[in-house]
Amino acid sequence: MSQPNHTQHATTAESVGLLRTVMHLLHRQQLKSSLQLQQLPFFRNELLAGVQTGLTVLFALVAVQLSPWPQMVGFAGLGSLIALFGRFESRSGRNRMLLQAAAIQTGSVLLMSSAKWVGLPQPALLLLLACLCGLYLFIAVTGRYGPPGPLIFVFAAGSCIGGDVTQQVIVERTVATGAAALLGWLICVATTFLRQTPGPDTNFPEPPPVPALSHRLIASMRTIISTALAMFIVHYGFDVHYPAWAGMGALAVTQGAYLHISMNRAMQRMVGTTIGAMMAWAVLQFELDIWGLIAVIALFQIITEIVIGKNYALGQMFVAPMALLMTHLAAPWIPSAAMVPERVLDTVIGACIGMAVAVVLSSMDERRYLHKLRQPANEHQL
């Protein structure tokens, strides 16, 4: 008789722990922390990374647009994004990280384009993309890549799911992405003298320690589950054109190191993306030519790096329109009128699913940490 009672007590305690975790995440203190603006004592490198990426976008897109393959201009933009990595690394460390990111970004385009070409059905493509989300998270955490983390790799892979793909298209996409990534590396190397390098007088953020292998594998599995759920739901439930956005929304949440950070990311991404999507809609109403779109994309990229360190939602206000305009160039088969509402819908669904999976599959240690973090607020209420 005692054993069933003990089991029932343990199950009840577990359910209360989950409920308490949800209440902590819905506390007004959580909302307050998501609205806070951070100071940027290391603003110089943030701004330089934005300018380096903006210049790469500008030069790469102009070069491809003037080439015999102007239809690859969007993939050149994807390759340009590798210049965002390693802003606080040493000179040799950043050069190595940028080359690694260039290889991953180019490989993402090659792999997903090839998978589409060999005729993988849509469910298999979405499942492959979900597995890549988990893999890229593992690589980014293990390599201590820092921002923007695995998101740009998933952005590149997700851009290859749609459209008609031939062997020639695979080669063109891969070359455009790789060439732009190499250009970004060269621009960063040429302007490295402008960076503030790590030293005793700098106040650079310390890279987070690499978690234990078991923790990284668990985080990757959570990511695979949440991104797969998000993409399958939006694709088969709402028939969207670009389900990768939902996967990216879930990934952005599940890559948070702690539950309260994941919740902040969820709220900030939903609000920032909604505002940014409306900004993209406004830009599209002007029906700019390719040169105008290139200039706007480069400008949004620079502004993103100026504000994203202060608050993730502010960054999303400019990341979202930049990503939408880049998708408009890379995936012309998606109707421009459908992109804006779909981006908002996908982001909201993806963020909510990512947060739900993060909570349901959270460990007791993660819940206890959140409870300890909220304890002063609870005592103040009492």
C-alpha positions as CSV (number, residue, x, y, z in Angstrom):
1,M,0.0,0.0,0.0
2,S,2.8,2.4,0.8
3,Q,4.5,2.1,-2.6
4,P,1.4,3.3,-4.6
5,N,1.1,6.2,-2.2
6,H,4.7,7.1,-2.7
7,T,4.4,7.0,-6.4
8,Q,1.3,9.1,-6.4
9,H,3.0,11.7,-4.1
10,A,6.0,11.9,-6.5
11,T,3.8,12.3,-9.5
12,T,1.9,15.1,-7.8
13,A,5.1,16.9,-6.8
14,E,6.3,16.7,-10.3
15,S,3.0,18.2,-11.7
16,V,3.1,21.0,-9.1
17,G,6.7,21.7,-10.1
18,L,5.7,22.1,-13.7
19,L,2.8,24.4,-12.8
20,R,4.9,26.5,-10.6
21,T,7.5,26.8,-13.4
22,V,4.8,28.1,-15.8
23,M,3.6,30.6,-13.2
24,H,7.2,31.9,-12.7
25,L,7.5,32.4,-16.5
26,L,4.2,34.3,-16.6
27,H,5.2,36.6,-13.6
28,R,5.2,40.3,-14.3
29,Q,8.9,40.3,-13.4
30,Q,9.5,38.2,-16.5
31,L,7.8,40.8,-18.7
32,K,9.8,43.6,-17.0
33,S,13.1,41.8,-17.7
34,S,12.2,41.3,-21.4
35,L,11.8,45.1,-21.7
36,Q,15.1,46.1,-20.2
37,L,17.8,47.8,-22.3
38,Q,21.3,46.7,-21.8
39,Q,24.4,48.9,-21.8
40,L,27.0,48.3,-24.5
41,P,30.5,49.0,-23.2
42,F,31.9,47.2,-26.3
43,F,29.8,49.0,-28.9
44,R,32.8,49.5,-31.3
45,N,33.0,45.8,-32.3
46,E,29.2,45.5,-32.5
47,L,29.0,48.5,-34.9
48,L,32.0,47.2,-37.0
49,A,30.5,43.7,-37.4
50,G,27.3,45.4,-38.7
51,V,29.3,47.6,-41.1
52,Q,31.4,44.6,-42.3
53,T,28.3,42.6,-42.9
54,G,26.5,45.5,-44.6
55,L,29.4,46.1,-46.9
56,T,29.6,42.4,-47.7
57,V,25.9,42.3,-48.5
58,L,26.2,45.4,-50.7
59,F,29.2,44.3,-52.7
60,A,28.1,40.7,-53.0
61,L,24.5,41.5,-54.1
62,V,25.7,44.1,-56.6
63,A,28.3,41.7,-58.1
64,V,25.8,38.9,-58.5
65,Q,23.1,41.2,-59.9
66,L,25.5,42.3,-62.6
67,S,26.6,38.7,-63.3
68,P,25.0,36.3,-65.7
69,W,23.2,34.7,-62.7
70,P,21.2,37.6,-61.1
71,Q,18.6,35.1,-59.9
72,M,21.2,34.0,-57.3
73,V,21.3,37.4,-55.6
74,G,19.4,36.1,-52.5
75,F,21.9,33.3,-52.0
76,A,24.8,35.8,-52.1
77,G,23.0,37.6,-49.3
78,L,22.9,34.4,-47.3
79,G,26.6,33.9,-47.7
80,S,27.3,37.5,-46.6
81,L,25.8,36.9,-43.1
82,I,28.9,34.9,-41.9
83,A,30.6,38.2,-41.2
84,L,28.5,38.5,-38.1
85,F,30.4,35.8,-36.2
86,G,33.4,36.2,-33.8
87,R,33.2,39.9,-33.1
88,F,34.9,39.5,-29.7
89,E,37.4,36.8,-30.7
90,S,41.1,37.4,-31.2
91,R,42.3,38.1,-34.7
92,S,43.3,34.5,-35.5
93,G,40.3,33.1,-33.6
94,R,37.9,35.2,-35.6
95,N,39.5,34.3,-38.9
96,R,39.2,30.7,-38.1
97,M,35.6,31.0,-36.9
98,L,34.5,32.9,-40.0
99,L,36.0,30.3,-42.3
100,Q,34.2,27.6,-40.3
101,A,30.9,29.5,-40.6
102,A,31.4,30.0,-44.3
103,A,31.9,26.2,-44.8
104,I,28.7,25.5,-42.7
105,Q,26.6,28.1,-44.5
106,T,27.7,26.9,-47.9
107,G,27.3,23.3,-46.9
108,S,23.7,24.0,-45.7
109,V,22.8,25.3,-49.2
110,L,24.4,22.4,-50.9
111,L,22.8,19.8,-48.7
112,M,19.3,21.0,-48.7
113,S,19.3,21.9,-52.4
114,S,20.6,18.4,-53.2
115,A,17.9,16.8,-51.0
116,K,15.3,18.8,-52.9
117,W,16.8,17.7,-56.2
118,V,16.8,14.0,-55.4
119,G,13.1,14.2,-54.8
120,L,12.8,13.9,-51.0
121,P,9.1,14.4,-50.1
122,Q,8.1,17.5,-48.1
123,P,7.8,15.7,-44.8
124,A,11.3,14.3,-45.2
125,L,12.7,17.7,-46.1
126,L,11.1,19.3,-43.0
127,L,12.4,16.5,-40.8
128,L,15.9,16.9,-42.3
129,L,15.8,20.6,-41.6
130,A,14.7,20.0,-38.0
131,C,17.7,17.6,-37.5
132,L,19.9,20.3,-38.9
133,C,18.5,22.7,-36.4
134,G,19.6,20.4,-33.6
135,L,23.0,19.8,-35.2
136,Y,23.8,23.4,-35.8
137,L,22.8,24.2,-32.2
138,F,25.3,21.6,-31.0
139,I,28.0,22.9,-33.2
140,A,27.4,26.6,-32.2
141,V,27.4,25.7,-28.5
142,T,30.4,23.4,-28.7
143,G,32.4,25.9,-30.8
144,R,31.2,28.9,-28.6
145,Y,30.2,30.7,-31.8
146,G,28.1,33.3,-29.9
147,P,25.6,35.5,-31.8
148,P,23.9,35.0,-34.2
149,G,24.4,31.3,-33.4
150,P,22.8,28.6,-35.5
151,L,20.0,30.7,-36.9
152,I,21.7,31.9,-40.0
153,F,22.7,28.4,-40.9
154,V,19.0,27.3,-40.6
155,F,18.0,30.4,-42.6
156,A,20.2,29.3,-45.5
157,A,19.1,25.7,-45.4
158,G,15.4,26.7,-45.2
159,S,15.7,28.9,-48.2
160,C,16.5,25.8,-50.4
161,I,13.4,23.8,-49.7
162,G,11.1,25.4,-52.3
163,G,11.3,26.1,-56.0
164,D,12.5,23.9,-58.9
165,V,16.0,22.6,-58.4
166,T,18.3,21.2,-61.1
167,Q,21.9,20.3,-60.9
168,Q,22.8,23.6,-62.4
169,V,20.7,25.4,-59.8
170,I,22.6,23.5,-57.0
171,V,25.9,24.6,-58.4
172,E,24.8,28.2,-58.8
173,R,23.3,28.4,-55.3
174,T,26.4,26.9,-53.7
175,V,28.9,29.0,-55.6
176,A,27.0,32.2,-54.9
177,T,26.7,31.4,-51.2
178,G,30.4,30.3,-50.9
179,A,31.7,33.3,-52.9
180,A,29.8,35.8,-50.8
181,A,31.0,34.1,-47.6
182,L,34.6,34.2,-48.8
183,L,34.1,37.9,-49.7
184,G,32.8,38.5,-46.1
185,W,35.9,36.8,-44.7
186,L,38.2,39.0,-46.9
187,I,36.4,42.2,-45.8
188,C,36.7,41.2,-42.2
189,V,40.4,40.5,-42.6
190,A,41.1,43.7,-44.4
191,T,39.3,45.8,-41.7
192,T,40.5,43.9,-38.7
193,F,42.8,46.8,-37.6
194,L,39.6,48.7,-36.7
195,R,38.5,46.2,-34.1
196,Q,39.1,46.5,-30.4
197,T,40.9,43.3,-29.6
198,P,40.7,41.3,-26.3
199,G,43.1,42.5,-23.7
200,P,43.4,43.5,-20.0
201,D,41.8,46.8,-20.6
202,T,38.7,45.5,-22.5
203,N,35.4,44.6,-20.9
204,F,34.4,42.0,-23.5
205,P,31.7,39.4,-22.5
206,E,33.2,36.1,-21.5
207,P,32.1,33.3,-23.8
208,P,29.9,30.9,-21.9
209,P,31.5,27.6,-20.8
210,V,30.8,24.6,-23.0
211,P,28.1,22.5,-21.2
212,A,28.6,18.8,-20.6
213,L,28.1,16.6,-23.6
214,S,24.9,15.1,-22.2
215,H,23.5,18.6,-21.7
216,R,24.3,19.6,-25.3
217,L,22.7,16.4,-26.7
218,I,19.6,17.0,-24.6
219,A,19.3,20.6,-25.9
220,S,19.8,19.4,-29.4
221,M,17.0,16.8,-29.0
222,R,14.7,19.4,-27.6
223,T,15.5,21.6,-30.6
224,I,14.8,18.8,-33.1
225,I,11.4,18.1,-31.4
226,S,10.3,21.7,-31.2
227,T,11.4,22.7,-34.7
228,A,9.8,19.6,-36.3
229,L,6.5,20.2,-34.5
230,A,6.5,23.9,-35.4
231,M,7.2,23.3,-39.1
232,F,4.8,20.4,-39.5
233,I,2.0,22.4,-37.8
234,V,2.4,25.5,-39.9
235,H,2.9,23.6,-43.1
236,Y,0.1,21.2,-42.8
237,G,-2.2,23.2,-40.6
238,F,-1.9,26.6,-42.3
239,D,-0.3,25.7,-45.7
240,V,2.4,28.3,-45.5
241,H,5.1,28.8,-48.1
242,Y,8.1,29.0,-45.9
243,P,7.8,26.7,-42.8
244,A,11.4,27.3,-41.9
245,W,10.4,30.5,-40.2
246,A,8.5,28.6,-37.6
247,G,11.5,26.3,-37.1
248,M,13.7,29.3,-36.6
249,G,11.2,30.8,-34.1
250,A,11.3,27.6,-32.1
251,L,15.1,27.4,-32.4
252,A,15.6,30.9,-31.2
253,V,13.7,30.0,-28.0
254,T,15.2,26.6,-27.3
255,Q,18.8,27.8,-27.7
256,G,18.4,29.9,-24.5
257,A,20.7,28.7,-21.7
258,Y,18.0,29.1,-19.0
259,L,14.2,29.0,-19.0
260,H,13.8,32.7,-18.2
261,I,16.1,33.6,-21.1
262,S,14.1,31.4,-23.4
263,M,10.9,33.1,-22.3
264,N,12.4,36.5,-22.9
265,R,13.5,35.4,-26.3
266,A,10.0,34.1,-27.1
267,M,8.3,37.4,-26.1
268,Q,10.9,39.6,-27.7
269,R,11.0,37.7,-31.0
270,M,7.2,37.7,-31.3
271,V,6.9,41.5,-30.7
272,G,10.0,42.5,-32.7
273,T,9.1,40.3,-35.6
274,T,5.5,41.6,-35.8
275,I,6.8,45.2,-35.9
276,G,9.6,44.3,-38.4
277,A,7.2,42.5,-40.7
278,M,5.0,45.6,-40.9
279,M,8.2,47.6,-41.8
280,A,8.9,45.1,-44.6
281,W,5.3,45.4,-45.8
282,A,5.8,49.2,-46.0
283,V,9.1,48.8,-47.9
284,L,7.4,46.4,-50.4
285,Q,4.6,48.9,-51.0
286,F,7.2,51.2,-52.7
287,E,8.0,48.4,-55.3
288,L,11.7,49.2,-55.2
289,D,13.9,47.9,-57.9
290,I,16.8,45.5,-57.1
291,W,19.2,48.3,-56.3
292,G,16.8,49.9,-53.8
293,L,16.2,46.6,-52.1
294,I,20.0,45.9,-51.9
295,A,20.5,49.3,-50.3
296,V,17.7,48.8,-47.8
297,I,18.9,45.3,-46.8
298,A,22.4,46.6,-46.2
299,L,21.0,49.5,-44.1
300,F,18.8,47.2,-42.0
301,Q,21.8,44.9,-41.4
302,I,23.9,47.8,-40.0
303,I,21.1,49.1,-37.8
304,T,20.4,45.6,-36.5
305,E,23.9,45.3,-35.0
306,I,23.6,48.8,-33.4
307,V,20.5,48.0,-31.5
308,I,20.3,44.2,-31.0
309,G,22.8,44.2,-28.1
310,K,20.6,46.6,-26.2
311,N,17.4,44.5,-26.5
312,Y,16.7,41.4,-28.7
313,A,13.3,42.8,-29.6
314,L,14.8,45.9,-31.0
315,G,17.1,43.8,-33.1
316,Q,14.2,41.7,-34.4
317,M,12.5,44.9,-35.6
318,F,15.3,45.2,-38.2
319,V,16.2,41.5,-38.6
320,A,12.7,40.6,-39.7
321,P,12.4,43.0,-42.6
322,M,16.0,42.3,-43.7
323,A,15.2,38.5,-43.7
324,L,11.9,39.0,-45.5
325,L,13.5,41.1,-48.2
326,M,16.3,38.7,-48.6
327,T,13.8,35.8,-48.8
328,H,12.0,37.8,-51.4
329,L,15.2,37.8,-53.5
330,A,16.2,34.2,-52.8
331,A,12.7,32.6,-53.1
332,P,10.8,34.6,-55.7
333,W,8.2,31.8,-55.9
334,I,6.7,33.0,-52.5
335,P,4.1,35.7,-53.2
336,S,5.3,39.0,-51.6
337,A,1.7,39.7,-50.3
338,A,1.8,36.4,-48.3
339,M,5.2,36.8,-46.8
340,V,4.4,39.3,-44.1
341,P,1.4,37.7,-42.5
342,E,3.1,34.3,-42.8
343,R,6.2,35.5,-41.1
344,V,4.3,36.8,-38.1
345,L,2.1,33.6,-37.9
346,D,5.1,31.3,-38.2
347,T,7.1,33.2,-35.6
348,V,4.3,33.2,-33.1
349,I,3.6,29.5,-33.5
350,G,7.3,28.6,-33.5
351,A,8.1,30.6,-30.4
352,C,5.1,29.3,-28.5
353,I,5.9,25.7,-29.4
354,G,9.6,26.2,-28.6
355,M,8.7,27.5,-25.2
356,A,6.2,24.8,-24.5
357,V,8.8,22.1,-25.4
358,A,11.4,23.8,-23.3
359,V,9.2,23.8,-20.3
360,V,7.7,20.3,-20.6
361,L,11.1,18.8,-21.3
362,S,13.0,20.9,-18.7
363,S,15.0,19.2,-16.0
364,M,14.3,19.7,-12.3
365,D,17.6,21.5,-12.0
366,E,16.4,24.1,-14.6
367,R,13.1,24.5,-12.7
368,R,14.8,24.9,-9.4
369,Y,17.1,27.5,-10.8
370,L,14.1,29.5,-12.1
371,H,12.3,29.1,-8.8
372,K,15.4,30.4,-7.0
373,L,15.6,33.3,-9.4
374,R,12.0,34.3,-8.7
375,Q,12.2,33.7,-4.9
376,P,12.8,37.4,-4.0
377,A,9.7,38.4,-5.9
378,N,7.7,35.7,-4.2
379,E,8.9,36.8,-0.7
380,H,8.1,40.4,-1.5
381,Q,4.6,39.5,-2.5
382,L,4.1,37.6,0.8
